[in-house]
């Protein structure tokens, strides 16, 4: 029997707790590795993980989003849909692994680099399979299973990576520890997903498999371009600069991407609701989108402002004295926090309404322009030039994703939220400036002032909860596909 879906607020709370745990463990690993490895070794570690991740991005292939959307439309067909998704993901992992195996042959990699590349790909492959299992939680809107699993995997990754650094095993030891933790997480996720929610069945026709493959391909290429856009700058620096420049860029960039995990929790919690509302209640889906867009902008602007203002002490405090030169990179990349979070939301809307091909177009163009920009900027300006290119690429994503969503009635109406953010941000900077030599006190004062101004401008209030309740009122149940035999 299919368990009833839980509320968006409860699912978001569960995902938020899970993502906070992931942020904490991810920050521990990032900071421990940045501090524990020499600068060049960290640069090589970053280059190998970026290369493995770029190839492994092929394995995502849009399978999760299509599976969730189809399960929302036809819950009774869930076992076959999960089986199809598993077969497709395993096939894409095998294909990506074969492609990556050719890289060391032509790249002249040493034995340690080959081992590190293999371990990095293993980490990405197991994460890919675990994310597919977590997508079952999302499709059933039972995200409460995620926090305890995240606690186990987070503690495992911290323990294994800490042991590798303590034993001085280098970056290969770090990657081996991450692989063990990722394997444990994958096994636990599927034990819960298959044992309690949906037991996959592999009794489905070839036509159904090819249909999911075709529908996933458009989303998958868009995800492939998006994911590799996040790695393009690191790869460009590894080709056209030295390992120290790779380290100077990658440490702040990875930190920024870790902060995006929390808004991602909101997007993941909202995606099943958007998918369910879009075909039967388009007005409700649009109201939910505008509500999420407005508050995502309110929330993500604060860390962006604070990190940009306190970039110098933040780099030294987080990554150590050897990363003091990364301050300008962190300052530039911190400005991308809100655009990246908002782009995630708009992309979820495009998938929910079946217009995911748009993301393919503008993400491919962004990746091409990013490569051209890095080709010009990296040899001349190093890591700072690459950070400017990355920021412009992320702004490009938001501009075009919102434009295409607006074509189908999903207009953000974010001008009022932007004005409130500008007012609160100006007050925040005014509070931080006198405390610029006391960063911790400045962070606290800036946060209090920013939140106080937003509350005074009525950015948050009971009306938001009332609007959310009205949007999430149960509507007519979605029908299955015509002629479908679950």
C-alpha positions as CSV (number, residue, x, y, z in Angstrom):
1,X,0.0,0.0,0.0
2,X,1.3,3.5,-1.0
3,X,1.9,5.6,2.1
4,X,0.1,9.0,2.0
5,X,2.3,12.0,1.1
6,X,3.4,14.2,3.9
7,X,3.2,18.0,3.9
8,X,5.7,20.2,2.1
9,X,6.8,21.8,5.3
10,X,7.5,18.4,7.0
11,X,9.4,17.1,4.0
12,X,11.4,20.3,3.8
13,X,12.2,20.1,7.5
14,X,13.5,16.5,7.0
15,X,15.5,17.4,4.0
16,X,16.8,20.6,5.7
17,X,18.1,18.5,8.6
18,X,19.6,16.0,6.2
19,X,21.3,18.7,4.2
20,X,22.6,20.5,7.3
21,X,24.2,17.2,8.3
22,X,25.7,16.9,4.8
23,X,26.9,20.5,5.0
24,X,28.6,19.9,8.4
25,X,30.3,16.7,7.2
26,X,31.2,18.2,3.8
27,X,32.7,21.3,5.5
28,X,34.7,19.0,7.8
29,X,36.1,17.1,4.8
30,X,36.7,20.2,2.7
31,X,38.5,22.1,5.5
32,X,40.4,19.1,6.8
33,X,41.7,18.2,3.3
34,X,42.5,21.8,2.5
35,X,44.4,22.2,5.7
36,X,46.0,18.7,5.8
37,X,47.3,18.4,2.3
38,X,50.1,20.5,0.8
39,X,48.9,23.2,-1.7
40,X,50.0,21.3,-4.8
41,X,48.6,18.0,-3.5
42,X,45.3,19.7,-2.8
43,X,45.4,21.1,-6.4
44,X,46.0,17.6,-7.8
45,X,43.2,16.2,-5.6
46,X,40.9,18.9,-6.9
47,X,41.8,18.3,-10.5
48,X,41.2,14.5,-10.3
49,X,37.9,14.9,-8.5
50,X,36.8,17.5,-11.0
51,X,37.7,15.2,-14.0
52,X,36.0,12.2,-12.4
53,X,32.9,14.3,-11.6
54,X,32.7,15.7,-15.1
55,X,32.6,12.3,-16.6
56,X,30.3,10.9,-13.9
57,X,27.8,13.7,-14.5
58,X,26.7,11.6,-17.5
59,X,25.3,9.0,-15.1
60,X,22.6,11.3,-13.7
61,X,21.0,11.5,-17.2
62,X,17.8,13.1,-15.8
63,X,16.7,9.7,-14.6
64,X,15.7,10.9,-11.1
65,X,13.5,13.7,-12.2
66,X,11.7,11.6,-14.8
67,X,11.2,8.8,-12.3
68,X,9.8,11.2,-9.7
69,X,7.5,12.9,-12.2
70,X,6.2,9.5,-13.6
71,X,5.6,8.1,-10.1
72,X,3.6,11.2,-9.2
73,X,1.5,10.7,-12.3
74,X,1.1,6.9,-11.9
75,X,1.8,5.7,-8.3
76,X,0.8,2.1,-9.1
77,X,3.5,1.8,-11.7
78,X,6.3,2.7,-9.2
79,X,8.0,-0.7,-9.0
80,X,8.5,-0.9,-12.8
81,X,9.6,2.7,-12.9
82,X,12.2,2.2,-10.2
83,X,13.5,-0.9,-12.0
84,X,13.8,1.0,-15.3
85,X,15.7,3.8,-13.5
86,X,18.1,1.4,-11.9
87,X,18.9,-0.3,-15.2
88,X,19.5,3.0,-16.9
89,X,21.7,4.4,-14.2
90,X,23.9,1.2,-14.0
91,X,24.2,1.3,-17.8
92,X,25.3,5.0,-17.7
93,X,27.8,4.3,-14.9
94,X,29.4,1.5,-17.0
95,X,29.5,3.7,-20.1
96,X,31.1,6.6,-18.2
97,X,33.6,4.3,-16.5
98,X,34.8,3.0,-19.9
99,X,35.2,6.5,-21.2
100,X,37.1,7.6,-18.1
101,X,39.4,4.6,-18.3
102,X,40.8,5.9,-21.6
103,X,41.9,9.2,-20.1
104,X,45.1,8.0,-18.3
105,X,46.2,6.2,-21.4
106,X,46.3,9.5,-23.4
107,X,47.0,11.8,-20.5
108,X,50.3,10.3,-19.3
109,X,49.1,9.8,-15.7
110,X,51.3,8.3,-13.1
111,X,50.3,5.3,-11.0
112,X,49.1,7.4,-8.0
113,X,47.1,9.7,-10.3
114,X,45.4,6.7,-12.0
115,X,44.5,5.2,-8.6
116,X,43.2,8.6,-7.4
117,X,41.1,9.0,-10.6
118,X,39.6,5.5,-10.2
119,X,38.7,6.1,-6.5
120,X,37.2,9.5,-7.4
121,X,35.0,7.9,-10.0
122,X,34.0,5.2,-7.6
123,X,32.9,7.9,-5.1
124,X,30.8,9.6,-7.8
125,X,29.2,6.4,-9.0
126,X,28.1,5.3,-5.6
127,X,26.7,8.8,-4.9
128,X,24.8,8.6,-8.1
129,X,23.2,5.3,-7.1
130,X,22.5,6.6,-3.6
131,X,20.8,9.7,-5.0
132,X,18.5,7.5,-7.1
133,X,17.5,5.7,-3.9
134,X,16.8,9.1,-2.2
135,X,14.7,10.0,-5.3
136,X,12.4,7.2,-4.2
137,X,11.9,9.0,-0.8
138,X,11.1,12.2,-2.7
139,X,8.7,10.5,-5.1
140,X,6.8,9.0,-2.2
141,X,7.2,12.3,-0.3
142,X,8.7,10.4,2.7
143,X,11.9,12.4,3.2
144,X,12.0,11.7,6.9
145,X,14.2,8.7,6.1
146,X,17.1,10.9,5.0
147,X,18.3,12.5,8.2
148,X,19.4,9.3,10.0
149,X,21.1,8.0,6.9
150,X,22.9,11.3,6.4
151,X,24.1,11.1,10.0
152,X,25.6,7.7,9.5
153,X,27.3,8.6,6.2
154,X,28.5,11.9,7.5
155,X,30.1,10.4,10.5
156,X,31.6,7.7,8.3
157,X,33.1,10.2,5.9
158,X,34.6,12.3,8.7
159,X,36.0,9.3,10.4
160,X,37.6,7.7,7.3
161,X,39.0,11.0,5.9
162,X,40.3,12.0,9.4
163,X,42.0,8.6,9.7
164,X,43.6,9.0,6.2
165,X,45.0,12.4,7.0
166,X,46.2,11.3,10.5
167,X,48.0,8.3,8.9
168,X,49.4,10.6,6.2
169,X,48.0,8.6,3.3
170,X,47.8,11.5,1.0
171,X,45.0,12.3,-1.3
172,X,44.5,8.7,-2.4
173,X,43.8,7.8,1.2
174,X,41.3,10.6,1.4
175,X,39.6,9.4,-1.7
176,X,39.5,5.8,-0.4
177,X,37.9,7.0,2.8
178,X,35.3,8.9,0.8
179,X,34.6,5.8,-1.3
180,X,34.0,3.7,1.8
181,X,31.6,6.2,3.2
182,X,29.8,6.6,-0.1
183,X,29.4,2.8,-0.4
184,X,28.0,2.6,3.1
185,X,25.5,5.4,2.3
186,X,24.4,3.8,-0.9
187,X,23.8,0.4,0.7
188,X,21.7,1.9,3.6
189,X,19.6,4.1,1.2
190,X,18.6,1.1,-1.0
191,X,17.9,-1.1,2.0
192,X,15.3,1.4,3.2
193,X,14.0,2.4,-0.3
194,X,13.5,-1.1,-1.6
195,X,12.6,-2.6,1.8
196,X,10.0,-0.1,3.0
197,X,8.8,2.0,0.1
198,X,9.1,0.5,-3.4
199,X,10.6,-2.9,-4.3
200,X,11.9,-2.6,-7.8
201,X,10.7,-5.0,-10.4
202,X,12.6,-5.6,-13.6
203,X,9.6,-7.1,-15.5
204,X,9.0,-4.3,-18.0
205,X,9.1,-4.1,-21.7
206,X,11.9,-2.8,-23.8
207,X,9.6,-0.1,-25.1
208,X,9.0,1.3,-21.6
209,X,12.8,1.3,-20.9
210,X,13.5,3.2,-24.2
211,X,10.7,5.7,-23.4
212,X,12.2,6.5,-20.1
213,X,15.6,6.7,-21.7
214,X,14.3,9.1,-24.4
215,X,12.6,11.4,-21.9
216,X,15.6,11.3,-19.5
217,X,18.0,12.2,-22.3
218,X,16.9,15.8,-22.6
219,X,17.0,16.4,-18.9
220,X,20.2,14.4,-18.6
221,X,22.0,16.5,-21.2
222,X,20.9,19.6,-19.4
223,X,22.2,18.2,-16.1
224,X,25.4,17.1,-17.7
225,X,26.0,20.6,-19.0
226,X,25.0,22.1,-15.6
227,X,27.2,19.8,-13.6
228,X,30.2,20.3,-15.8
229,X,29.8,24.1,-15.7
230,X,30.6,23.8,-12.0
231,X,33.7,21.9,-12.9
232,X,34.8,23.7,-16.0
233,X,36.8,26.4,-14.2
234,X,38.8,23.9,-12.1
235,X,39.6,21.8,-15.3
236,X,40.6,25.0,-17.2
237,X,42.9,26.0,-14.4
238,X,44.4,22.5,-14.3
239,X,45.2,22.8,-18.1
240,X,46.3,26.5,-18.3
241,X,47.6,27.3,-14.8
242,X,49.5,25.6,-12.0
243,X,48.2,23.4,-9.2
244,X,48.4,26.3,-6.7
245,X,46.0,28.3,-8.8
246,X,43.7,25.2,-8.9
247,X,43.7,25.1,-5.1
248,X,43.1,28.9,-4.8
249,X,40.0,28.6,-6.9
250,X,38.6,25.2,-5.9
251,X,38.6,25.7,-2.1
252,X,36.3,28.7,-2.1
253,X,34.3,27.3,-5.0
254,X,33.7,24.1,-3.2
255,X,32.7,26.0,-0.1
256,X,30.1,28.0,-2.1
257,X,28.7,24.8,-3.6
258,X,28.4,23.3,-0.1
259,X,26.3,26.2,1.0
260,X,23.9,25.5,-1.9
261,X,23.0,22.2,-0.3
262,X,20.5,23.8,2.0
263,X,18.4,25.6,-0.7
264,X,18.6,22.4,-2.7
265,X,16.7,20.7,0.1
266,X,13.8,23.1,-0.4
267,X,13.9,22.5,-4.2
268,X,13.9,18.7,-3.7
269,X,11.0,18.9,-1.2
270,X,9.0,21.2,-3.6
271,X,9.6,19.2,-6.8
272,X,7.0,16.5,-6.2
273,X,4.4,19.1,-5.2
274,X,5.2,21.2,-8.3
275,X,5.0,18.0,-10.5
276,X,1.6,17.1,-8.9
277,X,0.1,20.6,-9.1
278,X,1.4,21.7,-12.6
279,X,-1.0,19.5,-14.7
280,X,-4.1,19.8,-12.5
281,X,-3.7,23.2,-10.8
282,X,-1.4,25.5,-12.8
283,X,-2.4,28.6,-10.8
284,X,-1.5,26.9,-7.6
285,X,1.9,25.7,-9.0
286,X,2.7,29.3,-10.1
287,X,1.8,30.7,-6.7
288,X,4.0,28.1,-5.0
289,X,6.8,29.0,-7.4
290,X,6.6,32.7,-6.7
291,X,6.5,32.0,-2.9
292,X,9.6,29.9,-3.1
293,X,11.4,32.3,-5.4
294,X,10.8,35.2,-3.1
295,X,12.0,33.6,0.0
296,X,15.0,31.9,-1.6
297,X,16.2,35.3,-2.7
298,X,15.6,36.8,0.8
299,X,17.5,34.0,2.5
300,X,20.5,33.4,0.1
301,X,21.3,37.1,-0.2
302,X,22.5,37.2,3.4
303,X,25.5,34.8,3.3
304,X,26.4,36.3,-0.1
305,X,26.7,39.8,1.5
306,X,28.6,38.6,4.6
307,X,31.0,36.4,2.7
308,X,31.8,39.1,0.2
309,X,32.5,41.7,3.0
310,X,34.5,39.4,5.2
311,X,36.3,37.4,2.5
312,X,39.9,37.9,3.8
313,X,39.4,36.6,7.3
314,X,37.0,33.9,6.1
315,X,39.6,32.4,3.8
316,X,42.3,32.3,6.6
317,X,39.9,31.0,9.2
318,X,38.4,28.3,6.9
319,X,41.3,27.1,4.8
320,X,44.4,28.2,6.6
321,X,47.0,30.9,6.0
322,X,48.2,29.3,2.8
323,X,44.9,30.2,1.2
324,X,45.1,33.9,2.0
325,X,45.4,34.7,-1.7
326,X,42.0,33.2,-2.3
327,X,40.1,36.1,-0.8
328,X,39.2,37.8,-4.0
329,X,38.0,34.4,-5.5
330,X,35.7,33.9,-2.5
331,X,34.4,37.5,-2.7
332,X,33.5,37.0,-6.4
333,X,32.0,33.5,-6.0
334,X,29.9,34.5,-3.0
335,X,27.9,36.8,-5.3
336,X,26.7,33.6,-7.1
337,X,24.9,32.1,-4.0
338,X,21.5,33.6,-4.8
339,X,21.6,33.1,-8.6
340,X,22.6,29.4,-8.2
341,X,19.8,28.7,-5.7
342,X,17.2,30.5,-7.8
343,X,18.3,28.7,-11.0
344,X,17.8,25.3,-9.2
345,X,14.3,26.3,-8.4
346,X,13.5,27.4,-12.0
347,X,15.0,24.3,-13.4
348,X,12.8,22.2,-11.2
349,X,9.8,24.1,-12.6
350,X,10.9,23.5,-16.2
351,X,11.1,19.8,-15.6
352,X,7.8,19.7,-13.7
353,X,6.0,21.2,-16.7
354,X,7.9,19.1,-19.3
355,X,9.9,22.0,-20.7
356,X,13.3,20.6,-19.7
357,X,14.8,21.0,-23.2
358,X,15.2,24.7,-22.5
359,X,17.8,24.0,-19.8
360,X,19.7,22.0,-22.3
361,X,20.0,25.0,-24.7
362,X,21.1,27.6,-22.3
363,X,23.3,25.3,-20.2
364,X,25.1,24.2,-23.3
365,X,25.6,27.8,-24.4
366,X,26.9,28.7,-20.9
367,X,29.4,25.9,-20.9
368,X,30.7,26.9,-24.3
369,X,31.0,30.5,-23.3
370,X,32.6,29.5,-20.0
371,X,35.3,27.5,-21.9
372,X,36.0,30.5,-24.2
373,X,36.1,32.9,-21.2
374,X,38.6,30.7,-19.3
375,X,40.7,30.3,-22.4
376,X,41.1,34.1,-22.4
377,X,41.1,34.8,-18.6
378,X,43.1,32.0,-17.0
379,X,46.5,32.6,-18.7
380,X,46.2,36.3,-18.0
381,X,44.5,36.6,-14.6
382,X,44.7,33.1,-13.0
383,X,42.2,32.0,-10.4
384,X,40.6,35.5,-10.1
385,X,39.9,35.6,-13.8
386,X,38.4,32.2,-13.7
387,X,36.2,33.3,-10.8
388,X,34.8,36.2,-12.9
389,X,34.0,33.8,-15.7
390,X,32.3,31.4,-13.3
391,X,30.1,34.2,-11.8
392,X,29.1,35.4,-15.3
393,X,28.2,31.8,-16.2
394,X,26.0,31.4,-13.2
395,X,24.2,34.7,-13.8
396,X,23.7,33.6,-17.4
397,X,21.9,30.5,-16.2
398,X,19.5,32.5,-14.0
399,X,18.7,35.0,-16.7
400,X,17.7,32.4,-19.3
401,X,16.0,29.9,-17.0
402,X,13.7,32.6,-15.6
403,X,13.1,33.9,-19.2
404,X,12.0,30.5,-20.4
405,X,9.9,29.8,-17.3
406,X,8.1,33.1,-17.8
407,X,7.1,32.0,-21.3
408,X,4.9,29.4,-19.7
409,X,3.3,31.6,-17.1
410,X,5.8,31.0,-14.2
411,X,6.9,34.6,-13.7
412,X,8.9,35.2,-10.6
413,X,7.5,38.7,-9.8
414,X,10.6,39.2,-7.7
415,X,11.0,43.0,-8.0
416,X,9.5,43.6,-4.5
417,X,11.8,40.9,-3.0
418,X,14.8,42.4,-4.7
419,X,14.0,45.9,-3.4
420,X,13.7,44.5,0.2
421,X,17.0,42.6,-0.2
422,X,18.7,45.8,-1.4
423,X,17.4,47.8,1.6
424,X,18.3,45.0,4.1
425,X,21.7,44.4,2.4
426,X,22.6,48.1,2.6
427,X,21.7,48.2,6.3
428,X,23.7,45.0,6.8
429,X,26.8,46.5,5.3
430,X,26.3,49.6,7.4
431,X,26.4,47.4,10.5
432,X,29.4,45.4,9.3
433,X,31.6,48.3,8.4
434,X,32.4,49.5,11.9
435,X,33.2,45.9,12.9
436,X,35.3,45.1,9.8
437,X,38.3,44.2,12.1
438,X,36.1,42.0,14.3
439,X,34.6,39.5,11.7
440,X,32.6,37.3,14.1
441,X,31.0,40.3,15.8
442,X,30.4,41.8,12.4
443,X,28.7,38.6,11.1
444,X,26.4,38.6,14.1
445,X,25.5,42.3,13.9
446,X,25.0,42.1,10.1
447,X,22.7,39.1,10.4
448,X,20.6,40.7,13.1
449,X,20.2,43.9,11.2
450,X,19.4,42.2,7.9
451,X,16.7,40.0,9.4
452,X,15.3,42.9,11.4
453,X,14.9,45.1,8.3
454,X,13.3,42.2,6.4
455,X,10.8,41.7,9.2
456,X,10.1,45.4,9.3
457,X,9.4,45.4,5.6
458,X,7.1,42.4,6.1
459,X,9.1,40.0,4.0
460,X,8.0,37.2,6.3
461,X,4.8,36.7,8.0
462,X,1.6,34.7,8.7
463,X,0.4,35.5,5.2
464,X,3.1,33.3,3.7
465,X,1.9,30.3,5.8
466,X,-1.7,31.0,4.8
467,X,-0.7,31.1,1.1
468,X,1.3,27.9,1.4
469,X,-1.7,26.1,3.0
470,X,-4.0,27.3,0.3
471,X,-1.6,26.2,-2.4
472,X,-1.1,22.8,-0.9
473,X,-4.8,21.9,-0.4
474,X,-5.3,18.5,-1.9
475,X,-6.6,18.6,-5.5
476,X,-7.9,16.0,-7.9
477,X,-5.7,12.9,-8.1
478,X,-3.6,12.7,-11.2
479,X,-4.7,10.0,-13.7
480,X,-2.3,7.4,-15.0
481,X,-1.2,7.3,-18.5
482,X,-3.8,6.3,-21.0
483,X,-3.7,2.6,-21.6
484,X,-1.2,2.0,-18.8
485,X,-1.2,-1.3,-17.1
486,X,0.7,-0.9,-13.9
